[in-house]
Amino acid sequence: MNELREELKRGICVIDFLKVDGSRRVMKCTQNQEYIREHETQYEKKTDRVRTENENLLVVFDTEKNDWRSIRVDNISYWNPVEEQ
């Protein structure tokens, strides 16, 4: 999982995972600030709570929905980095 975390910091990844409701989802996401830009600033303004680090959850920015998502690490089926175009 450390390799995925490093790839998310570098760029965009496609992750296939099982959602809490039992449905499957394929999502393009990142943790790279270059892709997040102003959306993170808006998110930070919406909440003043401090997130504690949780090794069981992966917090990512969904690049297609322009919003934050949390994924349970155990529910990830596969992932791949997206080649930059």
Residue frames as qw, qx, qy, qz and C-alpha x, y, z in Angstrom:
[[0.000, 0.884, 0.468, 0.000, 0.00, 0.00, 0.00],
 [0.352, -0.689, 0.101, 0.625, 2.98, 2.31, 0.47],
 [0.346, 0.027, 0.592, 0.727, 3.64, 2.17, -3.27],
 [0.050, 0.713, 0.626, 0.313, 0.07, 3.36, -3.96],
 [0.278, -0.872, -0.233, 0.329, 0.44, 6.20, -1.47],
 [0.392, -0.443, 0.339, 0.731, 3.65, 7.33, -3.19],
 [0.248, 0.302, 0.677, 0.623, 2.03, 7.17, -6.65],
 [0.067, -0.835, -0.542, -0.061, -0.93, 9.25, -5.42],
 [0.322, -0.783, -0.006, 0.532, 1.49, 11.93, -4.21],
 [0.355, -0.222, 0.536, 0.733, 3.19, 11.95, -7.64],
 [0.229, 0.050, -0.502, -0.832, 0.10, 12.00, -9.86],
 [0.723, 0.006, 0.054, -0.689, -3.26, 10.46, -10.70],
 [0.075, -0.122, 0.990, 0.008, -4.14, 6.80, -10.12],
 [0.678, -0.139, -0.382, -0.613, -7.12, 4.69, -11.07],
 [0.149, -0.180, 0.872, -0.429, -8.38, 2.67, -8.11],
 [0.622, -0.219, -0.590, -0.467, -10.97, -0.13, -8.25],
 [0.003, 0.130, -0.775, 0.618, -12.57, -0.72, -4.87],
 [0.317, -0.500, -0.796, -0.124, -15.64, -1.99, -3.05],
 [0.187, -0.498, 0.086, -0.843, -17.74, 0.82, -1.57],
 [0.206, -0.103, 0.737, -0.635, -19.28, 0.56, 1.89],
 [0.696, 0.190, 0.184, -0.668, -22.70, -0.11, 0.28],
 [0.747, 0.000, 0.663, 0.050, -21.25, -3.19, -1.50],
 [0.672, 0.728, 0.135, -0.018, -21.09, -1.72, -5.01],
 [0.731, -0.061, 0.219, 0.644, -17.86, -1.52, -7.03],
 [0.157, 0.970, 0.047, -0.182, -16.33, 1.76, -8.09],
 [0.718, 0.159, 0.141, 0.663, -13.48, 2.74, -10.36],
 [0.102, -0.974, -0.145, 0.140, -12.16, 6.19, -9.53],
 [0.577, 0.481, -0.124, 0.648, -9.43, 8.50, -10.82],
 [0.471, -0.874, -0.122, -0.008, -7.87, 10.19, -7.82],
 [0.554, 0.479, -0.313, 0.604, -4.76, 11.87, -6.43],
 [0.531, -0.739, -0.240, 0.337, -3.09, 13.42, -3.41],
 [0.537, 0.091, 0.162, 0.823, -0.88, 15.64, -5.58],
 [0.042, -0.670, -0.306, 0.675, -1.39, 19.34, -4.82],
 [0.029, -0.229, 0.483, 0.845, -0.85, 20.35, -8.46],
 [0.172, -0.301, -0.818, -0.459, -4.06, 18.56, -9.43],
 [0.229, -0.605, -0.707, 0.285, -6.06, 19.62, -6.38],
 [0.200, 0.351, 0.091, 0.910, -5.26, 23.38, -6.43],
 [0.260, -0.300, 0.127, -0.909, -8.11, 25.60, -5.29],
 [0.722, -0.322, -0.490, -0.367, -10.39, 22.71, -4.34],
 [0.622, -0.171, -0.603, 0.468, -8.30, 21.88, -1.30],
 [0.070, 0.113, -0.260, 0.956, -8.50, 25.47, -0.11],
 [0.548, -0.282, -0.233, -0.752, -12.29, 25.35, -0.38],
 [0.771, -0.245, -0.587, -0.022, -12.36, 22.04, 1.50],
 [0.460, -0.038, -0.530, 0.711, -10.16, 23.34, 4.28],
 [0.179, -0.199, 0.108, -0.957, -12.50, 26.32, 4.71],
 [0.666, -0.296, -0.427, -0.535, -15.52, 23.99, 5.07],
 [0.853, -0.394, -0.339, 0.044, -14.11, 22.16, 8.05],
 [0.043, -0.806, 0.459, -0.372, -12.01, 23.06, 11.03],
 [0.906, -0.351, 0.224, -0.080, -11.59, 19.54, 12.34],
 [0.029, 0.676, -0.724, -0.129, -8.17, 17.93, 12.28],
 [0.937, 0.134, -0.248, -0.206, -7.94, 14.53, 10.62],
 [0.549, -0.566, 0.614, 0.016, -5.91, 11.94, 12.45],
 [0.316, 0.451, -0.773, -0.316, -3.79, 9.58, 10.39],
 [0.823, -0.023, 0.449, -0.348, -5.55, 6.24, 9.85],
 [0.126, -0.383, 0.838, 0.367, -3.63, 3.44, 8.12],
 [0.385, 0.307, 0.870, -0.036, -6.92, 1.68, 7.27],
 [0.372, 0.827, 0.377, -0.190, -8.27, 4.62, 5.25],
 [0.462, 0.039, 0.357, 0.811, -6.95, 6.31, 2.16],
 [0.160, 0.818, 0.312, -0.456, -8.12, 9.91, 1.75],
 [0.433, 0.061, 0.534, 0.724, -7.92, 11.00, -1.90],
 [0.280, 0.519, 0.038, -0.807, -9.18, 13.74, -4.19],
 [0.595, 0.423, 0.676, 0.103, -11.56, 12.42, -6.89],
 [0.182, -0.294, 0.345, 0.873, -10.40, 14.21, -10.05],
 [0.042, -0.340, -0.735, -0.585, -13.66, 13.59, -11.92],
 [0.307, -0.748, -0.583, -0.080, -16.04, 14.71, -9.15],
 [0.196, 0.573, -0.213, 0.767, -13.67, 17.37, -7.77],
 [0.616, -0.627, 0.109, -0.464, -14.24, 16.29, -4.19],
 [0.068, -0.487, 0.826, -0.278, -12.60, 14.32, -1.40],
 [0.890, -0.102, -0.307, -0.321, -13.25, 10.61, -0.87],
 [0.369, -0.527, 0.733, -0.222, -12.16, 8.02, 1.69],
 [0.811, 0.191, -0.500, -0.238, -11.45, 4.43, 0.71],
 [0.794, -0.470, 0.373, -0.103, -10.97, 1.52, 3.06],
 [0.055, 0.633, -0.738, -0.227, -7.57, 0.08, 2.18],
 [0.422, -0.054, 0.902, -0.067, -8.82, -3.51, 2.57],
 [0.600, 0.564, 0.485, -0.295, -11.52, -2.85, -0.07],
 [0.266, 0.730, -0.415, -0.474, -9.10, -1.95, -2.89],
 [0.937, 0.215, 0.276, -0.013, -9.11, -4.60, -5.63],
 [0.722, 0.142, 0.226, 0.638, -6.45, -3.05, -7.85],
 [0.011, 0.929, 0.028, -0.368, -4.88, 0.25, -8.80],
 [0.709, 0.269, 0.272, 0.592, -2.74, 1.67, -11.60],
 [0.154, -0.560, 0.025, 0.813, -1.03, 5.01, -12.14],
 [0.537, 0.773, 0.331, -0.068, -2.47, 7.06, -15.00],
 [0.599, 0.077, 0.268, 0.750, 0.01, 7.96, -17.71],
 [0.031, 0.708, 0.122, -0.694, 0.20, 11.74, -18.09],
 [0.593, 0.579, 0.491, 0.267, -0.85, 12.99, -21.50]]
